[in-house]
């Protein structure tokens, strides 16, 4: 039986996952982990480099490290992505086996206007991304989140513009998802 209590908080870079997770941990006393933190991204890449050289190795590392961290009877928010930029800077879906390995109980998907994300990335990472790539990435993120939700038969709750009030209501009404 799966005793993991993980809520996967997905969305593309700079959509507000960290901000939302911080608010959720304060209200619900969850443990917050970011996929980058679990991966120890700083050991394998520059923190500002969003391109993934080897998806399979990176996702295996995520699952292995997650297995070492997760404790039974604790509820975790794991913020991460359904798509990432490959080494060519193109969005690519993360293989479904990663999500099978994570075993989330629920998905919260954050979305935002790509123009807002563009500005946040420029400010946060001091680098510019192509707006059309961000748009394509978010569309793929939404499609893949829906697919993973159906594949794993778990709830998907979509949130626009960091609307934490709606997330609070969702989590309060659907406690059995975690």
Secondary structure, DSSP 8 states (H G I E B T S, - for coil): ----EEEEEE-STTSSHHHHHHHHHHHH--EEEEHHHHHTHHHHS-TT--EES-HHHHHHHHHHHHHHH--TT-EEEEEE-SEEEETTS-EEE--HHHHHHHT-SEEEEEE--HHHHHHHHHHHHS----HHHHHHHHHHHHHHHHHHHHHHT-EEEEEETT-HHHHHHHHHHTGGG-
